[in-house]
Amino acid sequence: MPGIVVKPRARILHGHDWVFSSEVLKVFGKPADGDVISLKDGRDHLIGSAIYNSKSQIVARRFSRRKQGLDLDFFNRRIAQAAEYRARRGVNLKLCRVVWSESDGLPGVIIDRYGDHLVLQTLTLGMDSRKDLIMNAIVDLFGDVTIIERNDVAVRRAEGLELRSGVLRGDAPSSVEIVIGGLKFGVDLLHGQKTGFYLDQKQNYETVAQYARGRRMLDCFTNQGAFALACARAEAVEVTGVEENSANIATAKRNAARNNLEVEWKEQDVFQFLRVAEKAQSRYDLIVLDPPSFTKTKSGLRDAMRGYRELHVRAFKLLSRDGVLATFSCSHHVSENAFAQMIADALVDARRSARRLRRFEQAPDHPVLPTLSESEYFKGALLEMMPGR
């Protein structure tokens, strides 16, 4: 098997699963891009098998600590292990992320399940070139299902891959109905954001809705309206959902009609909405901030933190004396500590005080590897304002 020898201080020698181009000591055996290669340290000891791509800054991604090929049996075993892991933790296997990339030993593979429809992403060259094997494994394990490809994400370009989406197997309906916490949602698996729905939030809608009864609620970056609808169902007296994407607003309205719930939808930039609301001295008892990622790169972190801070200052100013804020970040480059410090700084700027009621963590179907920080991106907090402070 061809492979590479890593430098003595390479991160992979300390638990990480990636080898960056700057960490390669030498290449042997002339591997082709997409090949399975062996990884060795400077003493010729095998440290695992990886997929190789010389075009990427991450030239090798380890998927096993021993010599291992990528055949149908391998994919069957790894996907079955991923499903079993989630089942043991009480995850509904009919509606979840079945495979989460390196966290399930399949670098670059994401599989989201919506009933009998599975959405596949292959974000690395080595896995993309074995897409047929992955599809066969999915059918072996889950039966006669529809498989949809959502390889329309920009990260594929770093691997030299083109962007594409479409139906790989079966017939995909224009909309699939899912049920979360008793609420019905229509999901467009071919064109909706991410793989159709934000599955990483599904356990949090009811948690936030526990604070909604009798309150005025504002859902910022409402997307398809899930937090807003959960709070309307929990008998909030007034619910407003703000989102600048017209397609998302249209979907949110259809979801409200599905559930016979009343929400005031605002198709508007959230920052602009908050500025106007502050001038009007509006007050809300419950605010949700669930923005899209503010930065995809480390170089954009400073601007992202400025955006987060402004967002939170304005939200704190709009909250009633004992109001509640649920806030989330899906930016990997924003650490939990940085996010917590930003919240503290925003409270000082807004001249408000708050108690933290709880932290939000990544869902069990999005497991985190302590040795691979890139597997963790989701964080959040639930805060209650302190009256009289």
Short mmCIF file of the C-alpha atoms (twelve columns), coordinates in Angstrom:
data_MODEL
# 
_entry.id   MODEL 
# 
loop_
_atom_site.group_PDB 
_atom_site.id 
_atom_site.type_symbol 
_atom_site.label_atom_id 
_atom_site.label_alt_id 
_atom_site.label_comp_id 
_atom_site.label_asym_id 
_atom_site.label_seq_id 
_atom_site.Cartn_x 
_atom_site.Cartn_y 
_atom_site.Cartn_z 
_atom_site.pdbx_PDB_model_num 
ATOM 1   C CA . MET A 1   0.000   0.000  0.000  1 
ATOM 2   C CA . PRO A 2   1.424   3.461  -0.876 1 
ATOM 3   C CA . GLY A 3   1.491   6.069  1.837  1 
ATOM 4   C CA . ILE A 4   3.132   8.967  3.595  1 
ATOM 5   C CA . VAL A 5   5.504   9.421  6.486  1 
ATOM 6   C CA . VAL A 6   4.495   12.218 8.839  1 
ATOM 7   C CA . LYS A 7   6.777   14.677 10.571 1 
ATOM 8   C CA . PRO A 8   7.577   14.140 14.267 1 
ATOM 9   C CA . ARG A 9   5.259   16.908 15.496 1 
ATOM 10  C CA . ALA A 10  2.302   16.118 13.234 1 
ATOM 11  C CA . ARG A 11  -1.087  16.462 14.965 1 
ATOM 12  C CA . ILE A 12  -2.024  12.908 14.032 1 
ATOM 13  C CA . LEU A 13  0.641   11.656 16.453 1 
ATOM 14  C CA . HIS A 14  -1.311  13.367 19.241 1 
ATOM 15  C CA . GLY A 15  -4.770  11.962 18.527 1 
ATOM 16  C CA . HIS A 16  -5.994  14.043 15.591 1 
ATOM 17  C CA . ASP A 17  -7.121  12.188 12.431 1 
ATOM 18  C CA . TRP A 18  -5.931  14.634 9.769  1 
ATOM 19  C CA . VAL A 19  -2.529  15.128 8.149  1 
ATOM 20  C CA . PHE A 20  -1.956  18.585 6.699  1 
ATOM 21  C CA . SER A 21  0.333   19.182 3.733  1 
ATOM 22  C CA . SER A 22  2.874   20.934 5.993  1 
ATOM 23  C CA . GLU A 23  3.112   17.793 8.150  1 
ATOM 24  C CA . VAL A 24  4.237   15.372 5.410  1 
ATOM 25  C CA . LEU A 25  7.849   14.196 5.683  1 
ATOM 26  C CA . LYS A 26  7.765   12.105 2.520  1 
ATOM 27  C CA . VAL A 27  5.404   10.278 0.156  1 
ATOM 28  C CA . PHE A 28  6.140   6.721  -0.959 1 
ATOM 29  C CA . GLY A 29  4.579   4.362  -3.502 1 
ATOM 30  C CA . LYS A 30  3.078   7.080  -5.748 1 
ATOM 31  C CA . PRO A 31  -0.501  7.226  -4.361 1 
ATOM 32  C CA . ALA A 32  -3.206  8.680  -6.603 1 
ATOM 33  C CA . ASP A 33  -5.717  11.197 -5.306 1 
ATOM 34  C CA . GLY A 34  -8.612  9.334  -3.710 1 
ATOM 35  C CA . ASP A 35  -6.515  6.254  -2.887 1 
ATOM 36  C CA . VAL A 36  -6.392  4.498  0.457  1 
ATOM 37  C CA . ILE A 37  -2.884  4.946  1.860  1 
ATOM 38  C CA . SER A 38  -0.917  3.853  4.905  1 
ATOM 39  C CA . LEU A 39  0.302   6.396  7.425  1 
ATOM 40  C CA . LYS A 40  3.659   5.895  9.102  1 
ATOM 41  C CA . ASP A 41  5.753   7.745  11.630 1 
ATOM 42  C CA . GLY A 42  9.476   8.394  11.265 1 
ATOM 43  C CA . ARG A 43  10.338  4.966  12.729 1 
ATOM 44  C CA . ASP A 44  8.319   3.156  10.040 1 
ATOM 45  C CA . HIS A 45  5.504   2.258  12.468 1 
ATOM 46  C CA . LEU A 46  2.017   2.045  10.989 1 
ATOM 47  C CA . ILE A 47  -0.290  4.634  12.532 1 
ATOM 48  C CA . GLY A 48  -3.318  3.907  10.385 1 
ATOM 49  C CA . SER A 49  -5.043  3.910  6.999  1 
ATOM 50  C CA . ALA A 50  -6.289  7.092  5.381  1 
ATOM 51  C CA . ILE A 51  -7.825  8.552  2.254  1 
ATOM 52  C CA . TYR A 52  -5.404  10.677 0.238  1 
ATOM 53  C CA . ASN A 53  -5.814  13.882 -1.752 1 
ATOM 54  C CA . SER A 54  -2.761  15.886 -2.762 1 
ATOM 55  C CA . LYS A 55  -5.016  18.732 -3.991 1 
ATOM 56  C CA . SER A 56  -6.357  19.397 -0.506 1 
ATOM 57  C CA . GLN A 57  -4.651  21.198 2.350  1 
ATOM 58  C CA . ILE A 58  -5.664  18.129 4.364  1 
ATOM 59  C CA . VAL A 59  -3.736  15.550 2.353  1 
ATOM 60  C CA . ALA A 60  -4.774  12.529 4.427  1 
ATOM 61  C CA . ARG A 61  -7.754  11.712 6.639  1 
ATOM 62  C CA . ARG A 62  -7.385  8.652  8.830  1 
ATOM 63  C CA . PHE A 63  -10.346 6.264  9.034  1 
ATOM 64  C CA . SER A 64  -8.662  3.341  10.815 1 
ATOM 65  C CA . ARG A 65  -5.696  2.824  13.122 1 
ATOM 66  C CA . ARG A 66  -4.801  -0.424 11.364 1 
ATOM 67  C CA . LYS A 67  -4.387  -1.590 7.760  1 
ATOM 68  C CA . GLN A 68  -7.854  -1.377 6.243  1 
ATOM 69  C CA . GLY A 69  -9.383  -1.161 2.767  1 
ATOM 70  C CA . LEU A 70  -12.623 0.516  1.746  1 
ATOM 71  C CA . ASP A 71  -14.979 -2.213 0.533  1 
ATOM 72  C CA . LEU A 72  -18.693 -2.915 0.942  1 
ATOM 73  C CA . ASP A 73  -18.119 -4.861 4.133  1 
ATOM 74  C CA . PHE A 74  -16.312 -1.871 5.657  1 
ATOM 75  C CA . PHE A 75  -19.149 0.552  4.855  1 
ATOM 76  C CA . ASN A 76  -21.778 -1.900 6.060  1 
ATOM 77  C CA . ARG A 77  -19.940 -2.282 9.340  1 
ATOM 78  C CA . ARG A 78  -19.260 1.405  9.953  1 
ATOM 79  C CA . ILE A 79  -22.778 2.609  9.087  1 
ATOM 80  C CA . ALA A 80  -24.330 -0.173 11.189 1 
ATOM 81  C CA . GLN A 81  -22.108 0.828  14.130 1 
ATOM 82  C CA . ALA A 82  -23.181 4.461  13.725 1 
ATOM 83  C CA . ALA A 83  -26.874 3.506  13.754 1 
ATOM 84  C CA . GLU A 84  -26.422 1.221  16.772 1 
ATOM 85  C CA . TYR A 85  -24.629 3.993  18.690 1 
ATOM 86  C CA . ARG A 86  -27.599 6.321  18.192 1 
ATOM 87  C CA . ALA A 87  -30.185 3.664  18.987 1 
ATOM 88  C CA . ARG A 88  -28.487 2.985  22.351 1 
ATOM 89  C CA . ARG A 89  -28.843 6.668  23.202 1 
ATOM 90  C CA . GLY A 90  -32.539 6.828  22.435 1 
ATOM 91  C CA . VAL A 91  -32.218 8.636  19.102 1 
ATOM 92  C CA . ASN A 92  -35.153 8.197  16.725 1 
ATOM 93  C CA . LEU A 93  -33.415 6.441  13.828 1 
ATOM 94  C CA . LYS A 94  -36.203 7.454  11.438 1 
ATOM 95  C CA . LEU A 95  -35.317 11.129 11.880 1 
ATOM 96  C CA . CYS A 96  -31.677 11.831 12.646 1 
ATOM 97  C CA . ARG A 97  -28.124 12.211 11.401 1 
ATOM 98  C CA . VAL A 98  -27.156 8.563  10.942 1 
ATOM 99  C CA . VAL A 99  -23.521 9.283  10.035 1 
ATOM 100 C CA . TRP A 100 -21.482 12.301 11.128 1 
ATOM 101 C CA . SER A 101 -18.193 12.152 9.213  1 
ATOM 102 C CA . GLU A 102 -15.054 11.497 11.303 1 
ATOM 103 C CA . SER A 103 -17.169 11.087 14.436 1 
ATOM 104 C CA . ASP A 104 -18.370 7.797  12.915 1 
ATOM 105 C CA . GLY A 105 -15.090 6.814  11.247 1 
ATOM 106 C CA . LEU A 106 -16.220 7.918  7.769  1 
ATOM 107 C CA . PRO A 107 -14.375 11.155 6.926  1 
ATOM 108 C CA . GLY A 108 -16.465 13.411 4.734  1 
ATOM 109 C CA . VAL A 109 -19.603 11.230 4.795  1 
ATOM 110 C CA . ILE A 110 -22.851 12.670 6.147  1 
ATOM 111 C CA . ILE A 111 -26.107 10.715 6.069  1 
ATOM 112 C CA . ASP A 112 -29.343 12.295 7.318  1 
ATOM 113 C CA . ARG A 113 -32.489 10.210 7.522  1 
ATOM 114 C CA . TYR A 114 -36.034 11.491 7.040  1 
ATOM 115 C CA . GLY A 115 -38.161 8.351  7.282  1 
ATOM 116 C CA . ASP A 116 -37.694 6.331  4.106  1 
ATOM 117 C CA . HIS A 117 -35.637 9.104  2.498  1 
ATOM 118 C CA . LEU A 118 -31.903 9.388  3.183  1 
ATOM 119 C CA . VAL A 119 -29.783 12.372 2.210  1 
ATOM 120 C CA . LEU A 120 -26.134 11.669 1.434  1 
ATOM 121 C CA . GLN A 121 -23.172 14.019 1.334  1 
ATOM 122 C CA . THR A 122 -19.698 12.842 0.276  1 
ATOM 123 C CA . LEU A 123 -17.415 15.789 0.961  1 
ATOM 124 C CA . THR A 124 -14.026 14.135 0.436  1 
ATOM 125 C CA . LEU A 125 -12.613 12.749 -2.800 1 
ATOM 126 C CA . GLY A 126 -11.877 9.339  -1.300 1 
ATOM 127 C CA . MET A 127 -15.488 8.878  -0.181 1 
ATOM 128 C CA . ASP A 128 -17.058 10.537 -3.208 1 
ATOM 129 C CA . SER A 129 -15.292 8.068  -5.516 1 
ATOM 130 C CA . ARG A 130 -16.849 5.235  -3.459 1 
ATOM 131 C CA . LYS A 131 -20.363 6.640  -3.453 1 
ATOM 132 C CA . ASP A 132 -21.835 3.518  -5.050 1 
ATOM 133 C CA . LEU A 133 -20.447 1.351  -2.258 1 
ATOM 134 C CA . ILE A 134 -21.908 3.696  0.354  1 
ATOM 135 C CA . MET A 135 -25.300 3.586  -1.394 1 
ATOM 136 C CA . ASN A 136 -25.217 -0.218 -1.484 1 
ATOM 137 C CA . ALA A 137 -24.440 -0.291 2.230  1 
ATOM 138 C CA . ILE A 138 -27.353 2.069  2.938  1 
ATOM 139 C CA . VAL A 139 -29.746 -0.220 1.064  1 
ATOM 140 C CA . ASP A 140 -28.335 -3.321 2.768  1 
ATOM 141 C CA . LEU A 141 -28.959 -1.761 6.174  1 
ATOM 142 C CA . PHE A 142 -32.148 0.267  5.688  1 
ATOM 143 C CA . GLY A 143 -33.958 -1.521 2.877  1 
ATOM 144 C CA . ASP A 144 -35.806 -0.019 -0.082 1 
ATOM 145 C CA . VAL A 145 -35.172 3.667  0.607  1 
ATOM 146 C CA . THR A 146 -34.799 6.793  -1.483 1 
ATOM 147 C CA . ILE A 147 -31.278 8.246  -1.552 1 
ATOM 148 C CA . ILE A 148 -30.791 11.920 -2.364 1 
ATOM 149 C CA . GLU A 149 -27.432 13.547 -3.024 1 
ATOM 150 C CA . ARG A 150 -26.851 17.005 -1.529 1 
ATOM 151 C CA . ASN A 151 -23.283 17.582 -2.615 1 
ATOM 152 C CA . ASP A 152 -23.972 21.255 -3.289 1 
ATOM 153 C CA . VAL A 153 -21.812 22.630 -0.452 1 
ATOM 154 C CA . ALA A 154 -18.771 24.810 -1.081 1 
ATOM 155 C CA . VAL A 155 -16.433 22.713 1.094  1 
ATOM 156 C CA . ARG A 156 -16.248 20.149 -1.736 1 
ATOM 157 C CA . ARG A 157 -14.231 22.615 -3.813 1 
ATOM 158 C CA . ALA A 158 -11.338 22.283 -1.351 1 
ATOM 159 C CA . GLU A 159 -11.166 18.623 -2.419 1 
ATOM 160 C CA . GLY A 160 -11.309 19.476 -6.129 1 
ATOM 161 C CA . LEU A 161 -14.907 18.212 -6.383 1 
ATOM 162 C CA . GLU A 162 -17.749 19.771 -8.344 1 
ATOM 163 C CA . LEU A 163 -21.031 20.731 -6.693 1 
ATOM 164 C CA . ARG A 164 -24.080 18.636 -7.514 1 
ATOM 165 C CA . SER A 165 -27.419 17.487 -6.131 1 
ATOM 166 C CA . GLY A 166 -30.132 15.119 -7.265 1 
ATOM 167 C CA . VAL A 167 -31.861 11.801 -6.689 1 
ATOM 168 C CA . LEU A 168 -29.478 8.843  -6.663 1 
ATOM 169 C CA . ARG A 169 -32.028 6.113  -5.958 1 
ATOM 170 C CA . GLY A 170 -35.822 5.888  -5.893 1 
ATOM 171 C CA . ASP A 171 -38.387 8.662  -6.291 1 
ATOM 172 C CA . ALA A 172 -38.024 11.785 -4.183 1 
ATOM 173 C CA . PRO A 173 -41.237 13.725 -3.469 1 
ATOM 174 C CA . SER A 174 -41.138 17.512 -3.720 1 
ATOM 175 C CA . SER A 175 -41.836 17.691 0.005  1 
ATOM 176 C CA . VAL A 176 -41.515 15.194 2.872  1 
ATOM 177 C CA . GLU A 177 -43.522 15.681 6.063  1 
ATOM 178 C CA . ILE A 178 -41.727 15.108 9.354  1 
ATOM 179 C CA . VAL A 179 -43.027 15.389 12.925 1 
ATOM 180 C CA . ILE A 180 -40.967 16.887 15.768 1 
ATOM 181 C CA . GLY A 181 -42.510 17.283 19.207 1 
ATOM 182 C CA . GLY A 182 -46.003 16.960 17.774 1 
ATOM 183 C CA . LEU A 183 -45.382 19.657 15.136 1 
ATOM 184 C CA . LYS A 184 -45.561 18.872 11.424 1 
ATOM 185 C CA . PHE A 185 -43.011 20.299 9.002  1 
ATOM 186 C CA . GLY A 186 -42.717 20.062 5.241  1 
ATOM 187 C CA . VAL A 187 -39.109 19.463 4.181  1 
ATOM 188 C CA . ASP A 188 -37.639 19.990 0.708  1 
ATOM 189 C CA . LEU A 189 -34.786 17.491 0.650  1 
ATOM 190 C CA . LEU A 190 -33.518 18.607 -2.764 1 
ATOM 191 C CA . HIS A 191 -33.407 22.354 -2.193 1 
ATOM 192 C CA . GLY A 192 -33.838 23.082 1.527  1 
ATOM 193 C CA . GLN A 193 -30.954 24.418 3.608  1 
ATOM 194 C CA . LYS A 194 -28.321 21.881 4.667  1 
ATOM 195 C CA . THR A 195 -29.976 18.503 3.961  1 
ATOM 196 C CA . GLY A 196 -33.494 19.924 4.179  1 
ATOM 197 C CA . PHE A 197 -33.894 20.690 7.891  1 
ATOM 198 C CA . TYR A 198 -31.762 21.640 10.893 1 
ATOM 199 C CA . LEU A 199 -31.768 18.254 12.609 1 
ATOM 200 C CA . ASP A 200 -29.199 19.447 15.153 1 
ATOM 201 C CA . GLN A 201 -31.870 21.603 16.833 1 
ATOM 202 C CA . LYS A 202 -34.745 19.151 16.994 1 
ATOM 203 C CA . GLN A 203 -34.349 18.384 20.701 1 
ATOM 204 C CA . ASN A 204 -34.264 22.079 21.654 1 
ATOM 205 C CA . TYR A 205 -37.615 23.316 20.308 1 
ATOM 206 C CA . GLU A 206 -39.623 21.901 23.203 1 
ATOM 207 C CA . THR A 207 -36.977 22.964 25.744 1 
ATOM 208 C CA . VAL A 208 -37.292 26.603 24.696 1 
ATOM 209 C CA . ALA A 209 -41.083 26.356 24.340 1 
ATOM 210 C CA . GLN A 210 -41.357 25.531 28.067 1 
ATOM 211 C CA . TYR A 211 -40.755 29.249 28.689 1 
ATOM 212 C CA . ALA A 212 -43.278 30.507 26.131 1 
ATOM 213 C CA . ARG A 213 -46.683 30.287 27.788 1 
ATOM 214 C CA . GLY A 214 -48.225 33.713 28.278 1 
ATOM 215 C CA . ARG A 215 -45.193 35.490 26.843 1 
ATOM 216 C CA . ARG A 216 -44.408 37.644 23.824 1 
ATOM 217 C CA . MET A 217 -41.917 35.691 21.745 1 
ATOM 218 C CA . LEU A 218 -39.472 36.787 19.021 1 
ATOM 219 C CA . ASP A 219 -37.749 34.180 16.826 1 
ATOM 220 C CA . CYS A 220 -34.787 35.708 14.989 1 
ATOM 221 C CA . PHE A 221 -33.435 33.890 11.910 1 
ATOM 222 C CA . THR A 222 -36.585 31.758 12.087 1 
ATOM 223 C CA . ASN A 223 -35.630 29.765 8.957  1 
ATOM 224 C CA . GLN A 224 -38.584 27.359 8.568  1 
ATOM 225 C CA . GLY A 225 -40.287 28.572 11.738 1 
ATOM 226 C CA . ALA A 226 -39.603 25.703 14.142 1 
ATOM 227 C CA . PHE A 227 -38.909 27.687 17.327 1 
ATOM 228 C CA . ALA A 228 -41.729 30.119 16.563 1 
ATOM 229 C CA . LEU A 229 -44.237 27.333 15.972 1 
ATOM 230 C CA . ALA A 230 -43.153 25.393 19.070 1 
ATOM 231 C CA . CYS A 231 -43.729 28.522 21.175 1 
ATOM 232 C CA . ALA A 232 -47.068 29.277 19.506 1 
ATOM 233 C CA . ARG A 233 -48.172 25.726 20.293 1 
ATOM 234 C CA . ALA A 234 -47.041 26.253 23.904 1 
ATOM 235 C CA . GLU A 235 -49.511 29.167 24.165 1 
ATOM 236 C CA . ALA A 236 -47.281 32.190 23.807 1 
ATOM 237 C CA . VAL A 237 -49.589 35.209 23.620 1 
ATOM 238 C CA . GLU A 238 -47.785 36.641 20.608 1 
ATOM 239 C CA . VAL A 239 -45.146 35.154 18.299 1 
ATOM 240 C CA . THR A 240 -43.057 36.941 15.663 1 
ATOM 241 C CA . GLY A 241 -40.665 35.171 13.308 1 
ATOM 242 C CA . VAL A 242 -38.016 37.209 11.441 1 
ATOM 243 C CA . GLU A 243 -36.152 35.896 8.391  1 
ATOM 244 C CA . GLU A 244 -34.793 37.681 5.312  1 
ATOM 245 C CA . ASN A 245 -34.937 34.650 2.994  1 
ATOM 246 C CA . SER A 246 -38.249 34.770 1.132  1 
ATOM 247 C CA . ALA A 247 -38.259 31.032 0.396  1 
ATOM 248 C CA . ASN A 248 -37.828 30.249 4.092  1 
ATOM 249 C CA . ILE A 249 -40.656 32.615 5.017  1 
ATOM 250 C CA . ALA A 250 -42.924 30.891 2.493  1 
ATOM 251 C CA . THR A 251 -42.025 27.501 3.998  1 
ATOM 252 C CA . ALA A 252 -42.607 28.814 7.526  1 
ATOM 253 C CA . LYS A 253 -46.063 30.056 6.529  1 
ATOM 254 C CA . ARG A 254 -46.938 26.647 5.093  1 
ATOM 255 C CA . ASN A 255 -45.714 24.987 8.276  1 
ATOM 256 C CA . ALA A 256 -47.881 27.317 10.365 1 
ATOM 257 C CA . ALA A 257 -50.910 26.400 8.232  1 
ATOM 258 C CA . ARG A 258 -50.072 22.686 8.632  1 
ATOM 259 C CA . ASN A 259 -50.304 23.062 12.388 1 
ATOM 260 C CA . ASN A 260 -53.153 25.612 12.549 1 
ATOM 261 C CA . LEU A 261 -50.948 28.069 14.434 1 
ATOM 262 C CA . GLU A 262 -50.788 31.851 14.251 1 
ATOM 263 C CA . VAL A 263 -47.410 33.559 13.848 1 
ATOM 264 C CA . GLU A 264 -46.557 37.018 12.526 1 
ATOM 265 C CA . TRP A 265 -43.862 36.501 9.897  1 
ATOM 266 C CA . LYS A 266 -41.452 39.321 9.003  1 
ATOM 267 C CA . GLU A 267 -39.383 39.025 5.826  1 
ATOM 268 C CA . GLN A 268 -36.581 41.324 6.919  1 
ATOM 269 C CA . ASP A 269 -32.906 41.475 7.839  1 
ATOM 270 C CA . VAL A 270 -32.701 40.600 11.538 1 
ATOM 271 C CA . PHE A 271 -30.222 43.356 12.442 1 
ATOM 272 C CA . GLN A 272 -32.439 45.944 10.763 1 
ATOM 273 C CA . PHE A 273 -35.520 44.566 12.531 1 
ATOM 274 C CA . LEU A 274 -33.810 44.747 15.928 1 
ATOM 275 C CA . ARG A 275 -32.641 48.323 15.361 1 
ATOM 276 C CA . VAL A 276 -36.164 49.437 14.487 1 
ATOM 277 C CA . ALA A 277 -37.654 47.504 17.414 1 
ATOM 278 C CA . GLU A 278 -35.190 49.138 19.809 1 
ATOM 279 C CA . LYS A 279 -36.109 52.627 18.580 1 
ATOM 280 C CA . ALA A 280 -39.782 51.759 19.019 1 
ATOM 281 C CA . GLN A 281 -39.018 50.559 22.593 1 
ATOM 282 C CA . SER A 282 -40.553 47.183 21.856 1 
ATOM 283 C CA . ARG A 283 -40.392 44.499 24.554 1 
ATOM 284 C CA . TYR A 284 -40.313 40.728 24.314 1 
ATOM 285 C CA . ASP A 285 -40.405 38.128 27.082 1 
ATOM 286 C CA . LEU A 286 -38.659 35.381 25.104 1 
ATOM 287 C CA . ILE A 287 -36.164 35.840 22.256 1 
ATOM 288 C CA . VAL A 288 -34.447 33.130 20.207 1 
ATOM 289 C CA . LEU A 289 -31.231 33.897 18.325 1 
ATOM 290 C CA . ASP A 290 -30.371 31.037 15.955 1 
ATOM 291 C CA . PRO A 291 -28.335 32.601 13.133 1 
ATOM 292 C CA . PRO A 292 -26.542 30.768 10.341 1 
ATOM 293 C CA . SER A 293 -22.792 30.439 10.735 1 
ATOM 294 C CA . PHE A 294 -21.219 33.901 10.811 1 
ATOM 295 C CA . THR A 295 -17.873 32.595 9.566  1 
ATOM 296 C CA . LYS A 296 -16.622 29.523 7.729  1 
ATOM 297 C CA . THR A 297 -12.958 30.468 8.178  1 
ATOM 298 C CA . LYS A 298 -10.670 31.362 11.053 1 
ATOM 299 C CA . SER A 299 -9.741  34.625 9.293  1 
ATOM 300 C CA . GLY A 300 -13.350 35.802 9.555  1 
ATOM 301 C CA . LEU A 301 -13.571 35.249 13.310 1 
ATOM 302 C CA . ARG A 302 -13.097 38.872 14.376 1 
ATOM 303 C CA . ASP A 303 -15.919 40.144 12.165 1 
ATOM 304 C CA . ALA A 304 -18.107 37.238 13.281 1 
ATOM 305 C CA . MET A 305 -17.629 38.099 16.954 1 
ATOM 306 C CA . ARG A 306 -18.517 41.734 16.266 1 
ATOM 307 C CA . GLY A 307 -21.719 40.557 14.593 1 
ATOM 308 C CA . TYR A 308 -22.596 38.226 17.467 1 
ATOM 309 C CA . ARG A 309 -21.949 40.977 20.005 1 
ATOM 310 C CA . GLU A 310 -24.154 43.531 18.261 1 
ATOM 311 C CA . LEU A 311 -26.894 40.931 17.865 1 
ATOM 312 C CA . HIS A 312 -26.866 40.099 21.572 1 
ATOM 313 C CA . VAL A 313 -26.656 43.695 22.783 1 
ATOM 314 C CA . ARG A 314 -29.796 44.545 20.809 1 
ATOM 315 C CA . ALA A 315 -31.611 41.423 21.993 1 
ATOM 316 C CA . PHE A 316 -30.769 42.131 25.655 1 
ATOM 317 C CA . LYS A 317 -32.133 45.662 25.303 1 
ATOM 318 C CA . LEU A 318 -35.429 44.301 23.948 1 
ATOM 319 C CA . LEU A 319 -35.983 41.725 26.685 1 
ATOM 320 C CA . SER A 320 -38.456 42.424 29.483 1 
ATOM 321 C CA . ARG A 321 -37.199 42.686 33.079 1 
ATOM 322 C CA . ASP A 322 -37.352 38.900 33.612 1 
ATOM 323 C CA . GLY A 323 -37.186 37.885 29.942 1 
ATOM 324 C CA . VAL A 324 -35.476 34.769 28.610 1 
ATOM 325 C CA . LEU A 325 -32.952 34.501 25.770 1 
ATOM 326 C CA . ALA A 326 -32.120 31.257 23.947 1 
ATOM 327 C CA . THR A 327 -29.011 31.807 21.854 1 
ATOM 328 C CA . PHE A 328 -27.060 29.467 19.579 1 
ATOM 329 C CA . SER A 329 -23.971 29.403 17.398 1 
ATOM 330 C CA . CYS A 330 -23.161 26.858 14.685 1 
ATOM 331 C CA . SER A 331 -19.785 28.435 13.843 1 
ATOM 332 C CA . HIS A 332 -17.009 25.906 14.484 1 
ATOM 333 C CA . HIS A 333 -14.396 28.645 14.744 1 
ATOM 334 C CA . VAL A 334 -16.305 30.310 17.608 1 
ATOM 335 C CA . SER A 335 -15.275 28.355 20.697 1 
ATOM 336 C CA . GLU A 336 -17.607 27.839 23.635 1 
ATOM 337 C CA . ASN A 337 -15.388 30.058 25.792 1 
ATOM 338 C CA . ALA A 338 -15.357 32.830 23.183 1 
ATOM 339 C CA . PHE A 339 -19.133 32.589 22.835 1 
ATOM 340 C CA . ALA A 340 -19.595 32.823 26.622 1 
ATOM 341 C CA . GLN A 341 -17.270 35.820 26.843 1 
ATOM 342 C CA . MET A 342 -19.135 37.541 24.002 1 
ATOM 343 C CA . ILE A 343 -22.416 37.076 25.918 1 
ATOM 344 C CA . ALA A 344 -20.835 38.587 29.037 1 
ATOM 345 C CA . ASP A 345 -19.492 41.564 27.051 1 
ATOM 346 C CA . ALA A 346 -22.885 42.116 25.411 1 
ATOM 347 C CA . LEU A 347 -24.607 42.121 28.818 1 
ATOM 348 C CA . VAL A 348 -22.186 44.816 30.008 1 
ATOM 349 C CA . ASP A 349 -22.801 46.881 26.854 1 
ATOM 350 C CA . ALA A 350 -26.582 46.544 27.268 1 
ATOM 351 C CA . ARG A 351 -26.383 47.289 31.011 1 
ATOM 352 C CA . ARG A 352 -28.279 44.146 31.849 1 
ATOM 353 C CA . SER A 353 -27.675 41.246 34.212 1 
ATOM 354 C CA . ALA A 354 -28.644 37.635 33.611 1 
ATOM 355 C CA . ARG A 355 -28.443 34.156 35.056 1 
ATOM 356 C CA . ARG A 356 -27.592 31.189 32.867 1 
ATOM 357 C CA . LEU A 357 -30.313 28.546 33.130 1 
ATOM 358 C CA . ARG A 358 -28.545 25.932 31.016 1 
ATOM 359 C CA . ARG A 359 -26.084 25.228 28.235 1 
ATOM 360 C CA . PHE A 360 -27.072 23.714 24.911 1 
ATOM 361 C CA . GLU A 361 -24.765 21.053 23.531 1 
ATOM 362 C CA . GLN A 362 -24.457 19.104 20.322 1 
ATOM 363 C CA . ALA A 363 -27.187 16.497 19.869 1 
ATOM 364 C CA . PRO A 364 -26.393 12.778 20.414 1 
ATOM 365 C CA . ASP A 365 -26.700 12.114 16.679 1 
ATOM 366 C CA . HIS A 366 -23.878 14.638 16.081 1 
ATOM 367 C CA . PRO A 367 -21.228 13.062 18.368 1 
ATOM 368 C CA . VAL A 368 -18.045 14.948 19.224 1 
ATOM 369 C CA . LEU A 369 -14.517 13.519 19.236 1 
ATOM 370 C CA . PRO A 370 -12.406 15.142 21.980 1 
ATOM 371 C CA . THR A 371 -9.296  14.658 19.829 1 
ATOM 372 C CA . LEU A 372 -10.875 16.281 16.755 1 
ATOM 373 C CA . SER A 373 -12.148 19.743 17.597 1 
ATOM 374 C CA . GLU A 374 -13.561 20.096 14.080 1 
ATOM 375 C CA . SER A 375 -16.274 17.572 14.990 1 
ATOM 376 C CA . GLU A 376 -17.781 20.114 17.408 1 
ATOM 377 C CA . TYR A 377 -19.495 23.217 16.060 1 
ATOM 378 C CA . PHE A 378 -22.739 23.667 18.006 1 
ATOM 379 C CA . LYS A 379 -23.096 25.611 21.244 1 
ATOM 380 C CA . GLY A 380 -25.742 27.669 22.994 1 
ATOM 381 C CA . ALA A 381 -27.096 29.061 26.224 1 
ATOM 382 C CA . LEU A 382 -30.426 29.785 27.894 1 
ATOM 383 C CA . LEU A 383 -30.346 32.990 29.925 1 
ATOM 384 C CA . GLU A 384 -32.847 34.694 32.221 1 
ATOM 385 C CA . MET A 385 -32.658 38.416 32.855 1 
ATOM 386 C CA . MET A 386 -32.305 39.582 36.463 1 
ATOM 387 C CA . PRO A 387 -34.867 42.249 37.332 1 
ATOM 388 C CA . GLY A 388 -33.725 45.209 39.413 1 
ATOM 389 C CA . ARG A 389 -30.055 44.888 38.450 1 
# 
